[in-house]
Amino acid sequence: MSGSVHPTRLEVVEVCAGAGGQSLGLERAGFSHRLAVELDPQAAATLRHNIRRYVDNPEKVVREGDVADPQVLEPAGHEGIDLLAGGVPCPPFSIAGKQLGANDERDLFAWSVELCGRMRPKALLLENVRGLSGNRFSAYRQHVLDRLRDLGYIGEWRLLHAADFGVSQLRPRFVLVALQAEYAEYFRWPEPLTEAPPTVGELLRDLMGSNGWEPSEVDAWVNKANDIAPTIVGGSKKHGGADLGPTRAKRAWAELGVDAMGVADEAPPTGWTVPAGKPGPKLTTAMVARIQGWTGEFSDWEFLGRKTSVYRQIGNAFPPPVAKALGDSIREALLKSGPRRELIEEVNAVHDPVYAILRGSVQPLTLEQISKRLSAGGVRIEFPELERRIVNLSRDFEISTVERSTGSLAFTLGEFKAFVGQETHVRHELFASNRSRIS
């Protein structure tokens, strides 16, 4: 893409691009797409349809297929790109799922980090669900930072809230930004806006009244919809049709006067009244898109496909305003704008001290030995918690054990289980058998 006015355009390769939320935000921040890869045909069609305004050859720029297939994305053709970005699949880390992490065939986070090593971009941007920030994945995060450091990058994790960037939605996203050392010292996370986003009612007043619903009824609904929305849930192809989320989310929607049991084809017509037992009208996909951030400068985006597909495209997207804010910060770093900063804290960040100790040991360690080394570093973790952390480690890493003469077990940290491009990885078989249900 190359539509925004910037004196210096930078280039991006985007993986798992979806229907274009991150794509549009990065375009507005001054990044031109050299390539955008997406697995879902309908999302790829939406992206291709919209970027016609920005590129001369959308068929070439938008590539449809498995991004890990070298026939779809050949890293050698994009070495030295300014930015590698992506919204890799969320189910491996979602609290609503099984949190399989490295054992989930949809996990492309570790693969994307390795892709960074092969393509050598100046910067990397990956976003995912809040679940990745939890204790379950502390070792996974530590491994990512360590691997990036091995590759010559300085990485930082940050939990960002969409509402801080003008999006009328409670949508936390866990973001990784990594830059080559010469640019990292110029990077600063985007600052939250000082003004709160509009409420759902304020944001959707015109759309809710666009089909003839009486103004007094619209006003009453706006007054009830007096807060930002809960997280829009796009769901996956493994589950049913479009609705606005699990039970807890549906209750939050009901408090706002929204029937979250589905998505409407149109806004309420003239004479429409709230059905008995319902909290209010359903939202249309156009309304959901606005809540997801396709409003203002981002409003000229058309979604292709049937209603359920369109809803999933919107719900699974990265809000464009958040993507733009991140793109602006990364752009400034790559152009070395502004003052430099100290990086000591980020370089030495430790997400999982147990993982760090096992990784740095050439000998198997018992829980008591691990505990002593932690204490020496000023960290105290009780044995039950240590055992739990070892169990979590074993979910994403090979852990070998030996029994000492005292009867205690000693642990050695082995290979990372995640798919990083191995030809023999089980991911290939699982992906092939489940491809029609992966989103």
C-alpha positions as CSV (number, residue, x, y, z in Angstrom):
1,M,0.0,0.0,0.0
2,S,1.1,3.5,-0.6
3,G,-1.8,5.9,0.0
4,S,-0.9,8.1,2.9
5,V,1.2,11.2,2.5
6,H,4.6,10.7,4.1
7,P,7.9,12.2,2.9
8,T,9.6,8.8,3.4
9,R,7.7,5.6,2.7
10,L,8.9,2.4,4.4
11,E,8.1,-1.1,3.4
12,V,6.4,-3.9,5.3
13,V,5.8,-7.6,4.8
14,E,2.8,-8.7,6.7
15,V,1.9,-12.3,7.7
16,C,-1.5,-13.5,8.8
17,A,-2.9,-10.2,7.5
18,G,-6.6,-11.1,8.0
19,A,-9.0,-8.6,6.5
20,G,-6.7,-5.7,6.9
21,G,-7.0,-4.0,10.3
22,Q,-3.2,-4.0,10.9
23,S,-2.6,-3.4,7.1
24,L,-4.7,-0.2,7.1
25,G,-3.2,1.1,10.3
26,L,0.4,0.5,9.0
27,E,-0.5,2.1,5.7
28,R,-1.7,5.2,7.5
29,A,1.5,5.3,9.4
30,G,3.5,5.4,6.2
31,F,4.3,1.8,5.4
32,S,3.9,0.4,1.9
33,H,3.1,-3.3,1.6
34,R,5.5,-5.3,-0.4
35,L,3.6,-8.4,0.5
36,A,0.6,-9.4,2.7
37,V,-0.2,-13.1,3.2
38,E,-3.5,-14.5,4.5
39,L,-4.9,-18.1,4.7
40,D,-8.6,-17.4,4.7
41,P,-9.9,-16.8,1.1
42,Q,-12.6,-14.3,2.1
43,A,-10.4,-12.2,4.3
44,A,-7.8,-12.2,1.5
45,A,-10.5,-11.1,-0.9
46,T,-11.4,-8.2,1.4
47,L,-7.8,-7.1,1.7
48,R,-7.2,-7.3,-2.0
49,H,-10.4,-5.4,-2.8
50,N,-9.5,-2.5,-0.5
51,I,-5.8,-2.0,-1.3
52,R,-6.6,-1.4,-5.0
53,R,-6.6,2.3,-3.9
54,Y,-3.0,2.0,-2.8
55,V,-1.2,-0.4,-5.1
56,D,-1.1,-1.1,-8.8
57,N,-1.0,-4.9,-8.5
58,P,-3.1,-6.1,-5.6
59,E,-3.1,-9.6,-6.9
60,K,0.6,-9.8,-6.5
61,V,0.8,-8.0,-3.2
62,V,-1.9,-10.1,-1.4
63,R,-0.9,-13.7,-1.4
64,E,-3.4,-16.3,-0.3
65,G,-2.3,-19.5,1.5
66,D,-0.3,-20.9,4.4
67,V,2.4,-18.4,5.2
68,A,4.8,-21.1,6.3
69,D,4.7,-22.6,2.8
70,P,7.8,-21.4,0.9
71,Q,5.8,-21.3,-2.3
72,V,3.6,-18.7,-0.7
73,L,6.3,-16.7,1.1
74,E,9.9,-17.0,0.2
75,P,12.0,-15.2,2.9
76,A,15.0,-14.7,0.7
77,G,13.1,-12.4,-1.6
78,H,12.5,-9.9,1.2
79,E,15.8,-9.7,3.1
80,G,16.3,-6.3,4.8
81,I,12.7,-5.2,4.7
82,D,11.9,-2.3,7.0
83,L,9.2,-4.1,9.0
84,L,7.9,-7.7,9.4
85,A,4.5,-7.6,11.0
86,G,1.6,-9.9,11.7
87,G,-1.4,-10.9,13.8
88,V,-0.5,-14.5,14.2
89,P,-3.4,-16.9,15.3
90,C,-4.7,-16.4,18.8
91,P,-6.3,-19.8,19.8
92,P,-2.9,-21.3,21.0
93,F,-2.8,-18.6,23.8
94,S,-6.5,-17.8,24.3
95,I,-7.8,-18.2,27.9
96,A,-11.1,-19.3,26.2
97,G,-9.2,-22.2,24.6
98,K,-7.0,-25.0,25.8
99,Q,-3.8,-22.8,25.8
100,L,-1.8,-25.5,23.9
101,G,0.8,-22.9,23.0
102,A,3.7,-24.6,21.2
103,N,1.7,-27.8,20.7
104,D,-1.1,-26.1,18.7
105,E,-0.8,-26.5,14.9
106,R,-2.0,-22.9,14.6
107,D,0.9,-21.4,16.5
108,L,3.0,-19.3,14.3
109,F,4.5,-17.0,16.8
110,A,7.8,-18.8,17.2
111,W,7.9,-19.4,13.5
112,S,7.5,-15.6,12.9
113,V,10.5,-15.0,15.2
114,E,12.6,-17.4,13.2
115,L,11.3,-15.8,10.0
116,C,12.7,-12.5,11.4
117,G,16.1,-14.2,11.6
118,R,15.9,-15.3,7.9
119,M,14.5,-12.0,6.5
120,R,16.5,-9.7,8.8
121,P,13.9,-6.9,8.9
122,K,14.9,-3.7,10.7
123,A,11.8,-4.2,13.0
124,L,9.3,-6.9,14.0
125,L,5.7,-6.3,15.1
126,L,3.6,-9.2,16.3
127,E,0.3,-9.0,18.2
128,N,-1.9,-11.5,20.0
129,V,-4.4,-12.0,22.8
130,R,-3.9,-11.1,26.4
131,G,-3.6,-14.8,27.3
132,L,0.0,-14.8,26.1
133,S,0.9,-12.4,28.9
134,G,-0.1,-14.8,31.6
135,N,2.1,-17.1,33.8
136,R,1.3,-20.1,31.6
137,F,3.4,-18.6,28.8
138,S,6.2,-16.9,30.8
139,A,8.8,-19.3,29.5
140,Y,7.5,-19.0,26.0
141,R,7.9,-15.2,26.2
142,Q,11.4,-15.6,27.7
143,H,12.4,-17.9,24.9
144,V,11.2,-15.4,22.3
145,L,13.2,-12.6,23.9
146,D,16.3,-14.8,24.2
147,R,16.0,-16.0,20.6
148,L,15.6,-12.4,19.3
149,R,18.7,-11.4,21.3
150,D,20.6,-14.2,19.7
151,L,19.5,-12.9,16.3
152,G,20.6,-9.3,17.1
153,Y,17.3,-7.8,18.1
154,I,16.1,-6.1,21.2
155,G,12.5,-7.1,22.0
156,E,9.9,-5.8,24.3
157,W,6.4,-7.0,25.3
158,R,3.6,-4.6,26.2
159,L,-0.1,-5.1,27.0
160,L,-2.0,-2.4,25.1
161,H,-5.7,-1.4,25.5
162,A,-7.5,-0.4,22.4
163,A,-9.6,2.1,24.3
164,D,-6.4,4.1,25.0
165,F,-6.2,4.8,21.3
166,G,-9.7,5.9,20.6
167,V,-11.4,2.5,20.0
168,S,-14.7,2.2,21.8
169,Q,-14.0,-1.3,23.1
170,L,-12.4,-3.1,26.0
171,R,-9.8,-4.9,23.9
172,P,-6.5,-5.7,25.4
173,R,-3.8,-7.0,23.0
174,F,-0.4,-8.3,23.9
175,V,2.2,-6.9,21.5
176,L,5.8,-7.7,20.8
177,V,8.0,-5.1,19.1
178,A,11.7,-6.0,18.3
179,L,14.2,-3.8,16.5
180,Q,17.8,-4.2,15.5
181,A,20.0,-2.6,18.1
182,E,20.8,0.6,16.2
183,Y,17.1,1.4,16.0
184,A,15.9,0.0,19.3
185,E,17.2,2.9,21.4
186,Y,14.9,5.3,19.4
187,F,11.8,3.3,19.9
188,R,9.1,4.5,22.4
189,W,5.7,2.8,22.9
190,P,2.8,5.0,21.7
191,E,1.3,7.2,24.4
192,P,-2.4,6.7,25.3
193,L,-4.7,9.5,24.1
194,T,-5.9,11.9,26.7
195,E,-9.5,11.9,25.5
196,A,-11.7,8.9,26.3
197,P,-13.3,7.1,23.3
198,P,-17.0,7.7,22.6
199,T,-19.5,5.3,24.2
200,V,-21.2,2.6,22.1
201,G,-24.3,4.8,22.0
202,E,-22.5,7.9,20.8
203,L,-20.5,6.0,18.3
204,L,-23.5,4.2,16.7
205,R,-26.3,6.7,17.0
206,D,-26.4,7.5,13.3
207,L,-26.2,3.8,12.2
208,M,-28.8,2.7,14.7
209,G,-31.2,5.3,13.4
210,S,-30.4,4.8,9.7
211,N,-33.3,2.5,8.9
212,G,-36.2,4.5,10.3
213,W,-36.2,3.7,14.0
214,E,-37.9,6.5,15.8
215,P,-35.6,9.2,17.1
216,S,-36.9,8.9,20.6
217,E,-36.2,5.2,20.6
218,V,-32.7,5.8,19.3
219,D,-32.1,8.4,22.0
220,A,-33.3,6.0,24.7
221,W,-31.0,3.4,23.4
222,V,-28.0,5.8,23.2
223,N,-28.6,6.7,26.8
224,K,-28.5,3.1,27.8
225,A,-25.4,2.2,25.7
226,N,-23.4,4.6,27.8
227,D,-20.1,2.8,28.0
228,I,-17.5,1.2,25.7
229,A,-18.0,-2.3,24.4
230,P,-16.7,-5.5,25.7
231,T,-14.1,-7.3,23.5
232,I,-15.4,-8.2,20.1
233,V,-14.9,-11.9,19.6
234,G,-14.4,-13.1,16.0
235,G,-14.3,-16.8,17.0
236,S,-13.1,-19.5,14.6
237,K,-14.4,-21.8,12.0
238,K,-14.5,-24.6,14.6
239,H,-17.5,-23.0,16.3
240,G,-20.9,-21.7,15.3
241,G,-22.2,-18.6,13.6
242,A,-21.7,-14.9,14.4
243,D,-22.6,-13.7,17.9
244,L,-20.9,-11.3,20.2
245,G,-19.1,-13.6,22.5
246,P,-19.3,-16.0,25.5
247,T,-21.9,-15.7,28.3
248,R,-20.0,-13.1,30.3
249,A,-19.6,-10.8,27.2
250,K,-23.3,-11.3,26.4
251,R,-24.2,-10.0,29.9
252,A,-22.0,-7.0,29.3
253,W,-23.7,-6.3,26.0
254,A,-27.1,-6.6,27.6
255,E,-26.2,-3.9,30.1
256,L,-25.6,-1.7,27.0
257,G,-29.0,-2.5,25.5
258,V,-27.6,-4.9,22.8
259,D,-28.8,-8.3,22.0
260,A,-25.6,-10.3,21.6
261,M,-27.2,-13.5,20.4
262,G,-26.4,-12.8,16.8
263,V,-25.8,-10.1,14.2
264,A,-28.5,-8.3,12.4
265,D,-28.9,-7.8,8.6
266,E,-30.0,-4.2,9.1
267,A,-30.7,-1.5,11.7
268,P,-34.1,-1.4,13.4
269,P,-36.8,-0.3,10.9
270,T,-39.7,2.2,11.5
271,G,-42.0,1.0,14.3
272,W,-39.5,-1.6,15.6
273,T,-39.9,-2.4,19.3
274,V,-37.6,-4.4,21.6
275,P,-38.9,-8.0,21.7
276,A,-40.0,-9.4,25.1
277,G,-37.0,-10.7,27.1
278,K,-34.4,-9.0,24.9
279,P,-32.2,-6.2,26.1
280,G,-32.4,-4.2,22.8
281,P,-31.5,-4.5,19.1
282,K,-28.8,-6.6,17.6
283,L,-25.8,-4.9,15.9
284,T,-25.1,-5.0,12.2
285,T,-21.6,-5.8,10.8
286,A,-21.2,-2.2,9.9
287,M,-21.7,-1.3,13.6
288,V,-19.3,-4.0,14.8
289,A,-16.7,-2.7,12.3
290,R,-17.0,0.8,13.8
291,I,-16.6,-0.5,17.3
292,Q,-13.5,-2.4,16.1
293,G,-12.0,0.9,15.0
294,W,-13.0,1.3,11.4
295,T,-14.3,4.8,11.9
296,G,-13.0,8.3,11.1
297,E,-10.0,8.2,8.9
298,F,-10.3,4.3,8.8
299,S,-14.0,4.2,7.8
300,D,-13.6,3.6,4.0
301,W,-13.0,-0.1,4.2
302,E,-15.4,-2.6,2.5
303,F,-15.8,-6.2,3.7
304,L,-16.6,-8.9,1.2
305,G,-18.5,-12.1,1.9
306,R,-21.6,-13.3,3.7
307,K,-22.6,-12.0,7.2
308,T,-20.9,-14.6,9.3
309,S,-17.7,-14.4,7.3
310,V,-17.7,-10.6,7.5
311,Y,-18.3,-10.7,11.2
312,R,-15.4,-13.0,11.8
313,Q,-13.1,-10.9,9.6
314,I,-13.9,-7.9,11.7
315,G,-13.9,-9.6,15.1
316,N,-10.5,-11.2,14.5
317,A,-8.9,-8.0,13.2
318,F,-6.3,-5.8,15.0
319,P,-8.0,-2.3,15.4
320,P,-6.6,0.0,12.8
321,P,-6.1,3.0,15.2
322,V,-3.9,0.8,17.5
323,A,-1.9,-0.5,14.5
324,K,-1.4,3.1,13.3
325,A,-0.1,4.2,16.7
326,L,2.4,1.3,16.8
327,G,3.3,2.0,13.2
328,D,4.0,5.6,14.0
329,S,6.3,4.6,16.9
330,I,8.2,2.0,14.8
331,R,8.5,4.4,11.9
332,E,10.0,7.1,14.1
333,A,12.5,4.6,15.5
334,L,13.5,3.4,12.0
335,L,14.1,7.0,10.9
336,K,16.0,7.6,14.2
337,S,13.7,10.5,15.1
338,G,13.8,11.9,18.6
339,P,16.2,11.4,21.5
340,R,17.8,8.1,22.3
341,R,17.0,6.1,25.4
342,E,18.6,3.7,27.8
343,L,17.9,0.0,27.1
344,I,19.4,-1.8,30.1
345,E,16.1,-2.8,31.6
346,E,14.6,-4.1,28.3
347,V,17.8,-6.1,27.4
348,N,17.8,-7.8,30.8
349,A,14.1,-8.4,31.1
350,V,13.3,-11.8,32.8
351,H,9.8,-13.2,32.3
352,D,10.5,-16.7,33.7
353,P,13.5,-17.0,36.1
354,V,13.1,-20.8,36.3
355,Y,13.4,-21.1,32.5
356,A,16.4,-18.8,32.6
357,I,18.2,-21.0,35.3
358,L,17.5,-24.2,33.4
359,R,18.6,-22.7,30.1
360,G,21.9,-21.6,31.6
361,S,22.7,-24.9,33.3
362,V,24.8,-27.7,31.6
363,Q,23.8,-30.1,34.4
364,P,20.4,-31.4,35.5
365,L,19.0,-29.5,38.5
366,T,16.8,-30.6,41.3
367,L,14.0,-28.3,42.7
368,E,16.2,-27.6,45.7
369,Q,19.1,-26.5,43.4
370,I,16.8,-24.4,41.3
371,S,15.4,-22.8,44.5
372,K,18.9,-22.0,45.8
373,R,19.9,-20.3,42.5
374,L,16.7,-18.3,42.5
375,S,17.4,-17.2,46.1
376,A,20.9,-16.1,45.2
377,G,19.3,-13.9,42.5
378,G,16.8,-12.4,45.0
379,V,13.9,-14.5,43.8
380,R,11.9,-16.7,46.2
381,I,9.5,-19.3,44.8
382,E,7.9,-22.0,47.0
383,F,8.3,-25.6,45.9
384,P,4.6,-26.2,44.9
385,E,4.9,-23.2,42.6
386,L,8.3,-24.5,41.3
387,E,6.6,-27.8,40.4
388,R,3.8,-26.0,38.6
389,R,6.3,-24.0,36.6
390,I,8.2,-27.2,35.6
391,V,4.9,-28.6,34.4
392,N,4.2,-25.5,32.4
393,L,7.7,-25.6,30.9
394,S,7.1,-29.2,29.8
395,R,4.1,-28.1,27.8
396,D,6.2,-26.0,25.5
397,F,9.7,-27.5,25.9
398,E,11.2,-31.0,26.1
399,I,12.0,-31.6,29.7
400,S,14.2,-34.6,30.6
401,T,14.4,-36.0,34.1
402,V,16.9,-38.2,36.0
403,E,16.5,-39.6,39.4
404,R,19.2,-38.8,41.9
405,S,20.4,-41.3,44.6
406,T,18.5,-39.3,47.1
407,G,15.3,-40.1,45.2
408,S,14.8,-36.5,44.0
409,L,14.3,-35.7,40.4
410,A,16.7,-33.4,38.4
411,F,15.5,-31.5,35.3
412,T,17.2,-30.6,32.1
413,L,15.6,-28.1,29.6
414,G,15.5,-29.5,26.1
415,E,14.2,-28.4,22.7
416,F,11.4,-25.9,22.1
417,K,8.4,-27.8,20.9
418,A,7.0,-25.0,18.7
419,F,7.0,-25.1,14.9
420,V,9.8,-22.9,13.6
421,G,10.0,-24.3,10.1
422,Q,11.1,-27.9,10.7
423,E,10.2,-30.2,7.8
424,T,9.5,-33.1,10.2
425,H,7.3,-31.1,12.6
426,V,3.9,-32.6,13.5
427,R,2.4,-29.2,12.6
428,H,2.4,-30.2,8.9
429,E,0.2,-33.2,9.4
430,L,-2.1,-31.4,11.8
431,F,-2.4,-28.3,9.7
432,A,-3.2,-30.3,6.6
433,S,-5.9,-32.3,8.3
434,N,-7.5,-29.3,10.1
435,R,-7.0,-26.6,7.4
436,S,-10.7,-26.2,6.6
437,R,-11.4,-25.3,10.2
438,I,-8.4,-23.0,10.9
439,S,-9.0,-19.3,11.0
